[in-house]
């Protein structure tokens, strides 16, 4: 990608971004529930945290593609 996204590509990226944000919030809720319940499954907890971090990185990457660079 050259830094410029056409309108259909922009719409697809925006839709993907929305879906990722929803999944990120859902993971946040699941992690909070585990913590409130006394986290007995450390492996599941670690996997959820890792997935949440990957989502955060993907969200940031898409936001960078959608927000044009400003050359100062």
N, C-alpha and C positions, 0 to 999 in steps of 0.2 A: 504494500500500500504506500502511496506516495505522500500521505499526509492529508490528502483531500478525499473525502468520501462523497459519492453521489447521493442523491436523496433516497433512493431505495436501499442503498447500503447503510446510510445513516439511520433509516427507520429500522432496519434489521439489527443494527448495533444497539439502538435505543431499546428495542424489545428484549434483546439478550441481556442488556444491562438491568432492565426491570426484573427479569426472571432471576438473575443472579442476586440482586438485592433482596428479593423475597426469600430465596433459599438461605442467604446469609442471616436474615432475621430469624428464620425458622431454626437454623442451627444454634443461634444465640439462645433461643427459648429452650431448645433441647439441652444445651449445656447448662443453662441456669437450673433446669429441672433436675439434672443429675447432681449438681452441686447442692441444691436444697434437699435432695433425697439422701445425701451423704455419700455420693460417688463410690459405689462398690465395684463398678466395672471400669477399672483404670484404662484398659485397652480401648473400650468404646469411647471413653472420654477423650483419650489422646487422638483417636481417629477423627472424632468430631472437631476437635480443635485444629487439627491439621487441615481438614477439609475447609474449615472456615477461613484459615489463612490463605489457602489456595484461591478461594473465592474472592477474598479481599484483593489479592494480586491481580486476578483477572478483571475485577471491577475497575481497578486503577488503570489497567492497560486499555480497556475500552473507553474509559473517560478521557484518557489521553488522546485516543483516536478521534473522539467526538469534539473535543475542545481544540480549536485551531491554535497553532503556535503563533505567538505574537513576537515578531522580530523587533527588538527595541533598537 
